[in-house]
């Protein structure tokens, strides 16, 4: 059955995606960027998952999730959507993919940090059921404040 073209394609990243991931990171974030070595390490790690999304043959968005042994909580470390792909549902599709991956690994919650000055990301997380739990003064490399959010991952939930 053919894939619905309005639903963004989401897949696990491979080392062949590193250059595109670096370009996305450069275009999306002013600081706290993931380096080439870090991308390579995360893609090859059992304790991380890297997903990419977008039109066939392009990397329009990416998400990184970290997993720790002996815990049932996952951490969404990064979610980036290129400016040309914002508003397309790609961020929500990536979030659904990382949540499904976390559930499959036995996680019962997902936590994340978001810049306090990023209202579009905050709105996405709140629409998807994340609850604000803490203020993080000076959390980012440039001194910007952040918020911590947590979501309970119900088994079998979308």
Backbone as CSV, one residue per row, in Angstrom:
resi,resn,N_x,N_y,N_z,CA_x,CA_y,CA_z,C_x,C_y,C_z
1,UNK,0.845,-1.171,0.000,0.000,0.000,0.000,0.896,1.242,0.000
2,UNK,0.648,2.223,-0.861,1.490,3.420,-0.904,1.317,4.263,0.361
3,UNK,2.409,4.949,0.718,2.402,5.818,1.878,1.642,7.100,1.569
4,UNK,0.913,7.618,2.556,0.196,8.880,2.408,1.223,10.000,2.298
5,UNK,1.233,10.780,1.199,2.260,11.805,1.018,2.133,12.959,2.008
6,UNK,1.010,13.103,2.692,0.876,14.183,3.658,1.467,13.813,5.016
7,UNK,1.766,12.533,5.226,2.381,12.085,6.473,3.894,12.060,6.274
8,UNK,4.641,12.825,7.083,6.099,12.859,6.889,6.733,11.499,7.132
9,UNK,7.760,11.206,6.347,8.506,9.969,6.524,9.469,10.131,7.699
10,UNK,9.421,9.193,8.644,10.302,9.192,9.809,11.088,7.890,9.778
11,UNK,12.398,7.975,10.025,13.231,6.779,10.044,14.388,6.982,11.002
12,UNK,15.053,5.873,11.342,16.266,5.946,12.167,17.387,6.547,11.320
13,UNK,18.176,7.394,11.922,19.312,7.996,11.221,20.426,6.973,11.061
14,UNK,21.223,7.168,10.041,22.423,6.364,9.805,23.620,7.313,9.720
15,UNK,24.800,6.752,9.702,25.997,7.603,9.589,26.007,8.398,8.286
16,UNK,25.306,7.926,7.277,25.221,8.667,6.014,24.455,9.984,6.183
17,UNK,23.730,10.135,7.280,22.947,11.350,7.536,23.734,12.431,8.266
18,UNK,24.950,12.157,8.690,25.673,13.084,9.560,25.828,14.470,8.937
19,UNK,26.211,14.567,7.670,26.376,15.889,7.051,25.060,16.666,7.047
20,UNK,23.973,16.006,6.723,22.663,16.670,6.712,22.242,17.065,8.129
21,UNK,22.566,16.230,9.115,22.241,16.556,10.507,23.040,17.766,10.974
22,UNK,24.309,17.846,10.606,25.123,19.012,10.949,24.555,20.278,10.325
23,UNK,24.142,20.205,9.068,23.565,21.369,8.384,22.264,21.807,9.055
24,UNK,21.415,20.845,9.425,20.167,21.159,10.117,20.462,21.819,11.463
25,UNK,21.417,21.278,12.183,21.800,21.820,13.494,22.295,23.264,13.355
26,UNK,23.120,23.501,12.376,23.664,24.840,12.120,22.549,25.831,11.770
27,UNK,21.602,25.395,10.981,20.512,26.281,10.549,19.469,26.505,11.639
28,UNK,19.381,25.604,12.596,18.306,25.655,13.588,18.719,26.287,14.901
29,UNK,19.935,26.013,15.364,20.342,26.449,16.695,21.520,27.408,16.635
30,UNK,21.494,28.413,17.526,22.594,29.375,17.626,23.689,28.894,18.567
31,UNK,23.346,28.012,19.507,24.326,27.491,20.461,23.882,26.100,20.892
32,UNK,24.674,25.487,21.761,24.371,24.136,22.250,24.182,23.149,21.097
33,UNK,25.027,23.260,20.080,24.900,22.386,18.905,25.572,21.042,19.132
34,UNK,25.041,20.035,18.462,25.623,18.698,18.469,26.732,18.658,17.411
35,UNK,27.902,18.191,17.789,29.055,18.140,16.881,28.996,16.891,15.986
36,UNK,29.857,16.877,14.991,29.963,15.709,14.096,30.269,14.444,14.908
37,UNK,31.236,14.539,15.811,31.601,13.375,16.614,30.429,12.922,17.482
38,UNK,29.711,13.866,18.043,28.550,13.504,18.860,27.459,12.838,18.021
39,UNK,27.176,13.370,16.821,26.177,12.721,15.953,26.577,11.283,15.675
40,UNK,27.829,11.087,15.320,28.300,9.727,15.003,28.152,8.813,16.216
41,UNK,28.518,9.315,17.386,28.410,8.524,18.614,26.946,8.196,18.927
42,UNK,26.065,9.184,18.839,24.644,8.955,19.146,24.016,7.948,18.178
43,UNK,24.340,8.061,16.900,23.768,7.159,15.891,24.201,5.716,16.151
44,UNK,25.422,5.523,16.640,25.934,4.167,16.873,25.734,3.645,18.282
45,UNK,25.028,4.393,19.119,24.922,4.049,20.533,23.676,3.227,20.853
46,UNK,23.823,2.302,21.798,22.668,1.556,22.297,21.850,2.396,23.276
47,UNK,22.458,3.458,23.826,21.771,4.276,24.819,21.202,5.567,24.230
48,UNK,21.141,5.641,22.903,20.557,6.804,22.229,19.800,6.326,21.000
49,UNK,18.864,7.151,20.570,18.158,6.905,19.308,18.091,8.230,18.570
50,UNK,18.425,8.195,17.286,18.370,9.384,16.449,17.401,9.093,15.313
51,UNK,16.400,9.949,15.191,15.408,9.829,14.131,15.501,11.051,13.228
52,UNK,15.261,10.837,11.935,15.193,11.938,10.982,13.860,11.865,10.253
53,UNK,13.439,12.999,9.749,12.171,13.034,9.039,12.196,14.060,7.933
54,UNK,11.305,13.848,6.979,11.157,14.801,5.889,10.813,14.109,4.597
55,UNK,10.850,14.900,3.560,10.577,14.372,2.230,11.640,13.338,1.872
56,UNK,11.307,12.443,0.977,12.240,11.407,0.558,13.559,12.032,0.120
57,UNK,14.648,11.527,0.691,15.970,12.002,0.314,16.412,13.270,1.026
58,UNK,15.602,13.793,1.937,16.012,15.001,2.647,15.896,14.796,4.156
59,UNK,16.639,15.604,4.874,16.594,15.580,6.324,16.069,16.940,6.767
60,UNK,14.758,17.020,6.926,14.107,18.275,7.284,13.966,18.451,8.785
61,UNK,14.145,17.374,9.538,13.987,17.416,10.990,14.733,16.238,11.604
62,UNK,15.046,16.390,12.891,15.754,15.323,13.609,15.397,15.371,15.080
63,UNK,15.488,14.216,15.721,15.266,14.111,17.162,16.279,13.132,17.738
64,UNK,16.751,13.441,18.946,17.695,12.594,19.665,17.097,12.285,21.030
65,UNK,17.073,11.014,21.379,16.588,10.569,22.688,17.688,9.782,23.364
66,UNK,17.846,10.025,24.670,18.820,9.287,25.467,18.095,8.340,26.416
67,UNK,18.707,7.175,26.602,18.192,6.155,27.520,19.289,5.817,28.514
68,UNK,18.911,5.632,29.763,19.860,5.219,30.795,19.463,3.860,31.318
69,UNK,20.462,3.075,31.645,20.197,1.752,32.226,19.508,1.897,33.573
70,UNK,18.694,0.920,33.876,18.026,0.834,35.174,17.110,2.017,35.477
71,UNK,16.571,2.638,34.445,15.582,3.693,34.639,14.478,3.505,33.609
72,UNK,13.315,3.977,33.936,12.174,3.861,33.020,11.794,5.203,32.430
73,UNK,12.746,6.142,32.449,12.520,7.464,31.891,13.484,7.702,30.737
74,UNK,12.970,8.230,29.640,13.796,8.608,28.500,13.940,10.125,28.513
75,UNK,14.985,10.621,27.868,15.192,12.068,27.787,15.266,12.483,26.326
76,UNK,14.320,13.323,25.920,14.384,13.923,24.586,15.440,15.012,24.660
77,UNK,16.571,14.765,24.061,17.704,15.679,24.156,17.588,16.813,23.140
78,UNK,17.094,16.496,21.963,17.026,17.514,20.917,15.914,17.177,19.931
79,UNK,15.215,18.198,19.494,14.246,18.073,18.405,14.404,19.327,17.557
80,UNK,14.777,19.155,16.312,15.011,20.277,15.401,14.183,20.081,14.143
81,UNK,13.505,21.146,13.730,12.752,21.148,12.478,13.236,22.343,11.670
82,UNK,13.676,22.086,10.448,14.135,23.171,9.586,13.040,24.199,9.376
83,UNK,13.424,25.461,9.214,12.434,26.534,9.100,11.473,26.306,7.940
84,UNK,11.941,25.709,6.851,11.094,25.453,5.686,10.042,24.362,5.951
85,UNK,10.240,23.562,7.011,9.329,22.440,7.285,8.455,22.675,8.516
86,UNK,8.577,23.829,9.142,7.760,24.108,10.329,6.304,24.278,9.933
87,UNK,5.428,23.806,10.809,4.001,23.901,10.544,3.464,22.784,9.671
88,UNK,4.295,21.797,9.345,3.875,20.700,8.472,3.457,19.450,9.237
89,UNK,3.629,19.467,10.556,3.347,18.286,11.359,4.557,17.405,11.576
90,UNK,5.687,17.805,11.035,6.892,16.990,11.142,7.395,16.900,12.582
91,UNK,7.339,17.998,13.329,7.756,17.962,14.731,6.909,16.999,15.541
92,UNK,5.587,17.045,15.340,4.685,16.137,16.040,4.915,14.687,15.640
93,UNK,5.202,14.455,14.361,5.468,13.091,13.888,6.759,12.548,14.505
94,UNK,7.784,13.383,14.592,9.035,12.954,15.234,8.808,12.667,16.709
95,UNK,8.042,13.523,17.366,7.756,13.322,18.784,7.020,11.999,18.992
96,UNK,6.055,11.701,18.136,5.337,10.421,18.231,6.289,9.248,18.029
97,UNK,7.239,9.384,17.101,8.197,8.304,16.831,9.115,8.065,18.029
98,UNK,9.605,9.135,18.653,10.504,8.929,19.789,9.743,8.392,21.000
99,UNK,8.493,8.816,21.156,7.689,8.272,22.255,7.426,6.783,22.049
100,UNK,7.136,6.390,20.816,6.908,4.974,20.523,8.180,4.162,20.779
101,UNK,9.329,4.707,20.401,10.597,4.024,20.642,10.835,3.870,22.143
102,UNK,10.548,4.924,22.905,10.741,4.862,24.363,9.821,3.808,24.985
103,UNK,8.568,3.766,24.547,7.644,2.738,25.062,8.166,1.343,24.738
104,UNK,8.659,1.161,23.519,9.169,-0.150,23.104,10.368,-0.581,23.943
105,UNK,11.088,0.376,24.504,12.237,0.078,25.366,11.831,-0.028,26.832
106,UNK,10.528,0.039,27.104,10.043,-0.123,28.473,9.991,1.155,29.296
107,UNK,10.154,2.300,28.651,10.102,3.569,29.387,8.654,3.952,29.672
108,UNK,8.440,4.530,30.836,7.105,4.948,31.244,6.967,6.467,31.279
109,UNK,8.076,7.189,31.021,8.000,8.639,30.954,9.090,9.175,30.035
110,UNK,8.835,10.393,29.554,9.806,11.106,28.717,9.958,12.487,29.331
111,UNK,11.199,12.923,29.482,11.428,14.288,29.956,12.230,15.042,28.912
112,UNK,12.177,16.361,29.006,12.886,17.202,28.059,13.107,18.572,28.671
113,UNK,14.025,19.316,28.074,14.237,20.707,28.415,14.009,21.524,27.150
114,UNK,13.433,22.715,27.340,13.148,23.589,26.203,13.473,25.017,26.616
115,UNK,13.960,25.788,25.668,14.258,27.197,25.956,12.964,27.923,26.317
116,UNK,13.041,28.749,27.338,11.874,29.518,27.770,11.433,30.513,26.702
117,UNK,12.337,30.864,25.778,12.002,31.820,24.714,11.653,31.126,23.390
118,UNK,11.179,29.884,23.464,10.797,29.135,22.264,9.314,28.750,22.359
119,UNK,8.419,29.714,22.126,6.984,29.448,22.324,6.415,28.385,21.398
120,UNK,6.938,28.239,20.189,6.385,27.226,19.286,6.707,25.814,19.779
121,UNK,7.922,25.597,20.283,8.271,24.278,20.822,7.475,24.005,22.096
122,UNK,7.353,25.011,22.952,6.569,24.856,24.185,5.134,24.467,23.850
123,UNK,4.552,25.140,22.858,3.173,24.830,22.456,3.064,23.398,21.943
124,UNK,4.032,22.942,21.155,4.023,21.562,20.655,4.032,20.579,21.818
125,UNK,4.946,20.760,22.752,5.045,19.828,23.868,3.778,19.832,24.723
126,UNK,3.235,21.000,24.972,2.021,21.073,25.789,0.826,20.445,25.069
127,UNK,0.729,20.636,23.754,-0.349,19.984,22.973,-0.230,18.470,23.044
128,UNK,1.001,17.977,23.142,1.244,16.534,23.155,1.229,15.936,24.557
129,UNK,0.799,16.723,25.564,0.607,16.170,26.897,1.770,16.299,27.855
130,UNK,2.776,17.086,27.522,3.893,17.304,28.430,3.508,18.346,29.471
131,UNK,3.925,18.115,30.710,3.628,19.022,31.823,4.917,19.693,32.285
132,UNK,4.855,20.998,32.473,6.004,21.766,32.955,6.248,21.419,34.418
133,UNK,7.502,21.069,34.746,7.803,20.657,36.115,8.844,21.520,36.812
134,UNK,9.684,22.237,36.062,10.721,23.033,36.710,11.210,24.147,35.793
135,UNK,11.582,25.256,36.414,12.257,26.346,35.710,13.753,26.082,35.823
136,UNK,14.495,26.344,34.755,15.934,26.077,34.726,16.685,27.369,34.401
137,UNK,16.957,28.195,35.410,17.643,29.465,35.161,19.036,29.252,34.566
138,UNK,19.359,30.008,33.499,20.680,29.945,32.883,21.064,28.577,32.357
139,UNK,20.107,27.768,31.968,20.342,26.371,31.578,21.176,26.239,30.302
140,UNK,20.986,27.138,29.348,21.633,26.995,28.043,22.990,27.695,27.996
141,UNK,23.805,27.249,27.054,25.165,27.738,26.872,25.235,29.270,26.819
142,UNK,24.238,29.907,26.229,24.228,31.363,26.109,23.571,32.054,27.309
143,UNK,23.251,31.288,28.350,22.660,31.851,29.561,21.142,31.907,29.564
144,UNK,20.509,31.473,28.474,19.041,31.506,28.403,18.433,30.528,29.408
145,UNK,17.275,30.899,29.914,16.534,30.030,30.830,15.834,28.921,30.057
146,UNK,15.533,27.864,30.757,14.795,26.750,30.162,13.668,26.310,31.075
147,UNK,12.876,25.405,30.546,11.814,24.741,31.303,12.026,23.249,31.160
148,UNK,11.752,22.509,32.218,11.750,21.046,32.132,10.298,20.609,32.013
149,UNK,10.060,19.649,31.126,8.739,19.063,30.915,8.841,17.560,31.065
150,UNK,7.751,16.937,31.470,7.681,15.477,31.608,6.329,15.016,31.089
151,UNK,6.340,13.833,30.487,5.096,13.200,30.031,5.114,11.741,30.462
152,UNK,4.005,11.288,30.999,3.835,9.866,31.293,3.500,9.190,29.980
153,UNK,4.222,8.115,29.669,4.008,7.367,28.431,3.145,6.146,28.732
154,UNK,1.870,6.289,28.522,0.952,5.179,28.755,1.213,4.079,27.740
155,UNK,1.250,2.818,28.170,1.464,1.708,27.239,0.424,1.712,26.133
156,UNK,0.873,1.560,24.911,-0.019,1.463,23.764,-0.645,2.761,23.317
157,UNK,-0.326,3.875,23.996,-0.900,5.172,23.622,-0.200,5.709,22.375
158,UNK,-0.887,6.519,21.609,-0.223,7.106,20.429,0.751,8.191,20.807
